[in-house]
Every structure is written in structure tokens, then in C-alpha cells.
Amino acid sequence: MDLQTIETAAKLRRRIFLTAYSGGMAHLASSFSAVEILYALYLRGVMNHNPHDPAKPDRDRFVLSKGHGALALYAVLCEAGYLTEDELFTYLKPNCHIGGEPNTRDIAGIEASTGSLGHGLSAGVGMALAQKLDRTGAKTYVLIGDGESQEGSIWEAAMSAAALSLDNLIVILDCNSLQKSSRVDDTMGYVHWDEKWRAFGWNVSECDGHDVDALAAAFRGIVPNGKPTLVIAHTVKGKGVSLMEGNPIWHFRMPNQKELRTFLQELQLSEADLEG
């Protein structure tokens, strides 16, 4: 990735952390793992979207099924022009419109209210089917987690998408190997995600989920062939802060005063930045 891409990803992580710090809580690690995925979709010209006309009929849709990673989506939507930083920093404040999980009433550009894990893919199947029926040529992108993939509704939706030949549906698996309190492998055993999704009738590709160039190339390389597509994005939960990386205790917590020093140093922030 070029220097500008790396710097923008770092900027997004700083924005996520400062918003979380201002609001007092967040799923930081889950948001940090998804930064480059959302960057590639919204800021690299992969998705057909327009912040000045967010309801245009032929737009591509995006559904954040792992809704607890909402701060990553908010930060990228802010960078893309859907909301201002002032609006973003109302997060979790009294009478605010930006909560801990995506809500269609909150921000232009939010296509689905999510947070109950496993439900977002079903919504995405419906959107992709509607796009097919309307002949708009639009696509639907859905971001799911590997821990979330223990939900049975994921697999009901996966079977439906294949049966309906939804080759305009692209699912991205944020494959960071962690869930709320442990490793995914410790809960379900090692899962061969590629084999499983292919068995359900999907195209499957894999890439480094923190490489914006590789992600954009994977999305642009999808050729409609009558099958939906899964992109397995290999990521690190908590990417960007050493204390969080690969550590399940950071699923839902903020740093204490001692830990805060590491966050500030590694995110290149100062105490003055925390004061807004």
C-alpha cells in the first residue's frame, strides 16, 4: 500500500478511538479489524455510492452484519462525506442520533439496522434479490464476522443466496479468529471456511484484510457467474494497538489510565487530542 493509504487508515483508527473515548465505550477491537475492508469499499471506488445522493436507486448497498463494529463504519462514512466530524462526535451523547450499532434512522448511508448477530446476511439477500428484480445492475456487500458465523441464520441465508443465483451479492468474512471471550477455534473447532462456503454453492477468494490494494483487487475481480461470492479477509482483531491485537479481553472495553499511554503512543495521539 502507498503512504497515503497507510496514513488514511491510521487516521481512521485515530478517529474511531477518539470517538469511542468521547462517548465512553465501544467495541474498539472489532472496529479496528474492519478499517481497511471498509476503506476499500467506500474510498477506493469499489462501491457505487454517492454521499450527496445517498438514496439513488442504482446504488450499491452495504450491510454491517457484525454491527458492534459500527464505529469503523461511522468513521469511514465520515471520511466519505456522509456526516461531519462534529456529528460523529455526538456518539453516545445525550439525545444523540449515533448509537453503538448501525440504525437506518441515524445516518444517511446506513442501509440496515444491525447488531443482532447473524441477521445482516438475510437482509443482504433480500436487497440483492430486489436489485436483481429491478435490473439496476447494483450489488450488495455484507460484512460478517467469523464468530458471528456460528449463527444458524447465516447458513440459511447462504443457502438461499446460492439457490437464488445472487451473483450480485458479495460477503466479506472478517476472519480475525476471535469472538467475544475466546478464540473461534476453541468454540467450534478449526473451520475450513473456504470449503464450507464452496459446499454451499459460493465462489470463494481470500486476501489480506489489512491490505487495501488486495481487497480492492479482490472486489473488482469478481465476475458474475450465477453464484454469490465470499471474500475471506484475514485480519487481526484490534489491529493497530499492540495491547489489543489478537487479545480477546478487548472485545468490549476501554483502556485504563496505564493502558491509555500505549494507545496514545501507538495511534500517534496526544492528551490534548482527548480533550477535543
PEFEN-V115605 format. One record per residue. N is the residue number from 1. RES is the residue in one letter. SS is DSSP state (H for helix, E for strand, - for the rest). PHI is phi in radians with two decimals (999 if undefined). NEAR is the number of other C-alpha atoms within 12 Angstrom. Layout:
BEGIN
n:N res:RES ss:SS phi:PHI near:NEAR
n:N res:RES ss:SS phi:PHI near:NEAR
END
This chain:
BEGIN
n:1 res:M ss:- phi:999 near:18
n:2 res:D ss:- phi:-1.37 near:11
n:3 res:L ss:H phi:-1.07 near:10
n:4 res:Q ss:H phi:-1.10 near:11
n:5 res:T ss:H phi:-1.11 near:21
n:6 res:I ss:H phi:-1.09 near:20
n:7 res:E ss:H phi:-1.17 near:19
n:8 res:T ss:H phi:-1.18 near:26
n:9 res:A ss:H phi:-1.07 near:35
n:10 res:A ss:H phi:-1.13 near:29
n:11 res:K ss:H phi:-1.07 near:28
n:12 res:L ss:H phi:-1.13 near:38
n:13 res:R ss:H phi:-1.16 near:42
n:14 res:R ss:H phi:-1.10 near:35
n:15 res:R ss:H phi:-1.10 near:39
n:16 res:I ss:H phi:-1.06 near:45
n:17 res:F ss:H phi:-1.15 near:44
n:18 res:L ss:H phi:-1.14 near:38
n:19 res:T ss:H phi:-1.14 near:40
n:20 res:A ss:H phi:-1.10 near:38
n:21 res:Y ss:H phi:-1.09 near:32
n:22 res:S ss:H phi:-1.14 near:23
n:23 res:G ss:H phi:-1.44 near:27
n:24 res:G ss:- phi:1.74 near:25
n:25 res:M ss:- phi:-2.90 near:27
n:26 res:A ss:- phi:3.11 near:33
n:27 res:H ss:- phi:-1.56 near:40
n:28 res:L ss:H phi:-1.10 near:45
n:29 res:A ss:H phi:-1.08 near:44
n:30 res:S ss:H phi:-1.18 near:50
n:31 res:S ss:H phi:-1.23 near:49
n:32 res:F ss:H phi:-1.13 near:49
n:33 res:S ss:H phi:-1.23 near:50
n:34 res:A ss:- phi:-1.76 near:53
n:35 res:V ss:H phi:-0.99 near:50
n:36 res:E ss:H phi:-1.20 near:45
n:37 res:I ss:H phi:-1.07 near:50
n:38 res:L ss:H phi:-1.23 near:48
n:39 res:Y ss:H phi:-0.98 near:41
n:40 res:A ss:H phi:-1.06 near:35
n:41 res:L ss:H phi:-1.19 near:41
n:42 res:Y ss:H phi:-1.61 near:36
n:43 res:L ss:H phi:-1.97 near:32
n:44 res:R ss:- phi:-2.00 near:26
n:45 res:G ss:- phi:1.32 near:21
n:46 res:V ss:- phi:-1.26 near:31
n:47 res:M ss:- phi:-1.55 near:30
n:48 res:N ss:- phi:-1.49 near:28
n:49 res:H ss:- phi:-2.60 near:32
n:50 res:N ss:- phi:-2.58 near:23
n:51 res:P ss:- phi:-1.09 near:25
n:52 res:H ss:- phi:-1.52 near:14
n:53 res:D ss:- phi:-2.53 near:15
n:54 res:P ss:- phi:-1.16 near:25
n:55 res:A ss:- phi:-1.82 near:20
n:56 res:K ss:- phi:-1.05 near:17
n:57 res:P ss:- phi:-1.07 near:20
n:58 res:D ss:- phi:-1.66 near:24
n:59 res:R ss:- phi:-1.21 near:29
n:60 res:D ss:- phi:-1.34 near:36
n:61 res:R ss:E phi:-1.87 near:43
n:62 res:F ss:E phi:-2.26 near:45
n:63 res:V ss:E phi:-2.13 near:44
n:64 res:L ss:E phi:-1.58 near:49
n:65 res:S ss:- phi:-1.17 near:45
n:66 res:K ss:- phi:-1.43 near:46
n:67 res:G ss:H phi:-1.10 near:39
n:68 res:H ss:H phi:-1.21 near:39
n:69 res:G ss:H phi:-1.57 near:42
n:70 res:A ss:H phi:-1.02 near:44
n:71 res:L ss:H phi:-1.09 near:45
n:72 res:A ss:H phi:-1.14 near:47
n:73 res:L ss:H phi:-1.14 near:50
n:74 res:Y ss:H phi:-1.03 near:49
n:75 res:A ss:H phi:-1.11 near:45
n:76 res:V ss:H phi:-1.26 near:42
n:77 res:L ss:H phi:-1.09 near:36
n:78 res:C ss:H phi:-1.12 near:32
n:79 res:E ss:H phi:-1.10 near:28
n:80 res:A ss:H phi:-1.44 near:30
n:81 res:G ss:- phi:1.80 near:24
n:82 res:Y ss:- phi:-1.43 near:27
n:83 res:L ss:- phi:-2.68 near:27
n:84 res:T ss:- phi:-1.57 near:21
n:85 res:E ss:H phi:-1.13 near:23
n:86 res:D ss:H phi:-1.05 near:17
n:87 res:E ss:H phi:-1.16 near:24
n:88 res:L ss:H phi:-1.02 near:37
n:89 res:F ss:- phi:-1.39 near:32
n:90 res:T ss:- phi:-1.44 near:27
n:91 res:Y ss:- phi:-0.79 near:36
n:92 res:L ss:- phi:1.11 near:24
n:93 res:K ss:- phi:-1.42 near:21
n:94 res:P ss:- phi:-0.96 near:11
n:95 res:N ss:- phi:1.14 near:10
n:96 res:C ss:- phi:-1.36 near:18
n:97 res:H ss:- phi:-1.96 near:23
n:98 res:I ss:- phi:-2.07 near:33
n:99 res:G ss:- phi:-1.82 near:36
n:100 res:G ss:- phi:-1.31 near:35
n:101 res:E ss:- phi:-2.43 near:34
n:102 res:P ss:- phi:-1.07 near:35
n:103 res:N ss:- phi:-2.45 near:27
n:104 res:T ss:- phi:-1.09 near:21
n:105 res:R ss:- phi:-1.45 near:17
n:106 res:D ss:- phi:-1.48 near:27
n:107 res:I ss:- phi:-2.40 near:32
n:108 res:A ss:- phi:-1.04 near:30
n:109 res:G ss:- phi:1.85 near:36
n:110 res:I ss:- phi:-1.42 near:33
n:111 res:E ss:- phi:-1.65 near:32
n:112 res:A ss:- phi:-2.65 near:35
n:113 res:S ss:- phi:-1.42 near:31
n:114 res:T ss:- phi:-2.30 near:33
n:115 res:G ss:- phi:2.55 near:26
n:116 res:S ss:- phi:-1.34 near:24
n:117 res:L ss:- phi:-1.06 near:31
n:118 res:G ss:- phi:1.68 near:32
n:119 res:H ss:- phi:-1.56 near:34
n:120 res:G ss:H phi:-1.11 near:42
n:121 res:L ss:H phi:-1.18 near:48
n:122 res:S ss:H phi:-1.07 near:36
n:123 res:A ss:H phi:-1.08 near:36
n:124 res:G ss:H phi:-1.13 near:41
n:125 res:V ss:H phi:-1.07 near:41
n:126 res:G ss:H phi:-1.09 near:30
n:127 res:M ss:H phi:-1.12 near:34
n:128 res:A ss:H phi:-1.12 near:40
n:129 res:L ss:H phi:-1.13 near:31
n:130 res:A ss:H phi:-1.08 near:25
n:131 res:Q ss:H phi:-1.08 near:25
n:132 res:K ss:H phi:-1.09 near:25
n:133 res:L ss:H phi:-1.15 near:15
n:134 res:D ss:H phi:-1.43 near:15
n:135 res:R ss:- phi:0.99 near:15
n:136 res:T ss:- phi:-1.48 near:21
n:137 res:G ss:- phi:1.36 near:24
n:138 res:A ss:- phi:-1.42 near:31
n:139 res:K ss:- phi:-2.09 near:41
n:140 res:T ss:E phi:-2.11 near:46
n:141 res:Y ss:E phi:-1.95 near:45
n:142 res:V ss:E phi:-2.26 near:46
n:143 res:L ss:E phi:-1.79 near:51
n:144 res:I ss:E phi:-2.10 near:47
n:145 res:G ss:E phi:-1.81 near:45
n:146 res:D ss:- phi:-1.28 near:40
n:147 res:G ss:- phi:-1.13 near:37
n:148 res:E ss:H phi:-1.05 near:36
n:149 res:S ss:H phi:-1.25 near:37
n:150 res:Q ss:H phi:-1.37 near:23
n:151 res:E ss:- phi:-1.31 near:24
n:152 res:G ss:H phi:-1.08 near:17
n:153 res:S ss:H phi:-1.13 near:23
n:154 res:I ss:H phi:-1.03 near:35
n:155 res:W ss:H phi:-1.37 near:28
n:156 res:E ss:H phi:-1.09 near:23
n:157 res:A ss:H phi:-1.17 near:34
n:158 res:A ss:H phi:-1.09 near:42
n:159 res:M ss:H phi:-1.14 near:26
n:160 res:S ss:H phi:-1.09 near:27
n:161 res:A ss:H phi:-1.06 near:38
n:162 res:A ss:H phi:-1.19 near:31
n:163 res:A ss:H phi:-1.10 near:19
n:164 res:L ss:- phi:-1.57 near:24
n:165 res:S ss:- phi:0.98 near:26
n:166 res:L ss:- phi:-1.46 near:39
n:167 res:D ss:- phi:-1.38 near:32
n:168 res:N ss:- phi:-1.76 near:42
n:169 res:L ss:E phi:-1.84 near:49
n:170 res:I ss:E phi:-2.11 near:47
n:171 res:V ss:E phi:-1.83 near:53
n:172 res:I ss:E phi:-1.92 near:49
n:173 res:L ss:E phi:-1.66 near:41
n:174 res:D ss:E phi:-1.33 near:44
n:175 res:C ss:E phi:-1.64 near:41
n:176 res:N ss:- phi:-1.81 near:38
n:177 res:S ss:- phi:1.26 near:38
n:178 res:L ss:E phi:-2.12 near:36
n:179 res:Q ss:- phi:-2.30 near:36
n:180 res:K ss:- phi:-0.93 near:29
n:181 res:S ss:- phi:-2.33 near:19
n:182 res:S ss:- phi:-2.84 near:21
n:183 res:R ss:E phi:-1.46 near:24
n:184 res:V ss:H phi:-1.05 near:26
n:185 res:D ss:H phi:-1.06 near:20
n:186 res:D ss:H phi:-1.22 near:15
n:187 res:T ss:H phi:-1.59 near:19
n:188 res:M ss:H phi:-2.05 near:19
n:189 res:G ss:- phi:1.37 near:14
n:190 res:Y ss:- phi:-1.19 near:17
n:191 res:V ss:- phi:-1.91 near:20
n:192 res:H ss:- phi:-1.48 near:18
n:193 res:W ss:H phi:-1.05 near:34
n:194 res:D ss:H phi:-1.08 near:24
n:195 res:E ss:H phi:-1.14 near:17
n:196 res:K ss:H phi:-1.12 near:20
n:197 res:W ss:H phi:-1.23 near:32
n:198 res:R ss:H phi:-1.11 near:22
n:199 res:A ss:H phi:-1.12 near:17
n:200 res:F ss:- phi:-1.52 near:26
n:201 res:G ss:- phi:1.63 near:28
n:202 res:W ss:- phi:-1.89 near:38
n:203 res:N ss:E phi:-1.28 near:37
n:204 res:V ss:E phi:-2.38 near:31
n:205 res:S ss:E phi:-2.34 near:32
n:206 res:E ss:E phi:-2.36 near:29
n:207 res:C ss:E phi:-2.80 near:28
n:208 res:D ss:E phi:-1.26 near:29
n:209 res:G ss:- phi:-1.30 near:38
n:210 res:H ss:- phi:-1.97 near:36
n:211 res:D ss:- phi:-1.93 near:29
n:212 res:V ss:H phi:-1.04 near:36
n:213 res:D ss:H phi:-1.10 near:27
n:214 res:A ss:H phi:-1.14 near:27
n:215 res:L ss:H phi:-1.12 near:39
n:216 res:A ss:H phi:-1.05 near:31
n:217 res:A ss:H phi:-1.15 near:24
n:218 res:A ss:H phi:-1.12 near:31
n:219 res:F ss:H phi:-1.18 near:39
n:220 res:R ss:H phi:-1.25 near:23
n:221 res:G ss:- phi:-1.45 near:19
n:222 res:I ss:- phi:-1.28 near:28
n:223 res:V ss:- phi:-1.93 near:19
n:224 res:P ss:- phi:-1.00 near:21
n:225 res:N ss:- phi:-2.46 near:16
n:226 res:G ss:- phi:1.57 near:20
n:227 res:K ss:- phi:-2.14 near:30
n:228 res:P ss:- phi:-1.22 near:42
n:229 res:T ss:E phi:-2.17 near:40
n:230 res:L ss:E phi:-1.92 near:42
n:231 res:V ss:E phi:-1.90 near:40
n:232 res:I ss:E phi:-1.49 near:40
n:233 res:A ss:E phi:-1.75 near:41
n:234 res:H ss:E phi:-1.36 near:30
n:235 res:T ss:- phi:-2.26 near:36
n:236 res:V ss:- phi:-2.05 near:35
n:237 res:K ss:- phi:-1.16 near:43
n:238 res:G ss:- phi:1.49 near:38
n:239 res:K ss:- phi:-0.87 near:34
n:240 res:G ss:- phi:1.97 near:38
n:241 res:V ss:- phi:-2.32 near:31
n:242 res:S ss:- phi:-1.01 near:23
n:243 res:L ss:- phi:-1.10 near:30
n:244 res:M ss:- phi:-1.60 near:32
n:245 res:E ss:- phi:-1.03 near:26
n:246 res:G ss:- phi:1.20 near:30
n:247 res:N ss:- phi:-1.98 near:27
n:248 res:P ss:H phi:-1.16 near:27
n:249 res:I ss:H phi:-1.19 near:24
n:250 res:W ss:H phi:-1.65 near:32
n:251 res:H ss:- phi:-1.00 near:33
n:252 res:F ss:- phi:-2.59 near:26
n:253 res:R ss:- phi:-2.86 near:25
n:254 res:M ss:- phi:-1.90 near:27
n:255 res:P ss:- phi:-1.25 near:27
n:256 res:N ss:- phi:-1.40 near:16
n:257 res:Q ss:H phi:-1.08 near:11
n:258 res:K ss:H phi:-1.18 near:12
n:259 res:E ss:H phi:-1.16 near:18
n:260 res:L ss:H phi:-1.02 near:26
n:261 res:R ss:H phi:-1.06 near:20
n:262 res:T ss:H phi:-1.17 near:21
n:263 res:F ss:H phi:-1.02 near:33
n:264 res:L ss:H phi:-1.10 near:28
n:265 res:Q ss:H phi:-1.12 near:19
n:266 res:E ss:H phi:-1.37 near:22
n:267 res:L ss:H phi:-1.62 near:29
n:268 res:Q ss:- phi:1.05 near:24
n:269 res:L ss:- phi:-2.07 near:23
n:270 res:S ss:- phi:-2.04 near:18
n:271 res:E ss:H phi:-1.11 near:18
n:272 res:A ss:H phi:-1.14 near:10
n:273 res:D ss:H phi:-1.09 near:18
n:274 res:L ss:H phi:-1.20 near:23
n:275 res:E ss:- phi:-1.46 near:12
n:276 res:G ss:- phi:1.38 near:17
END
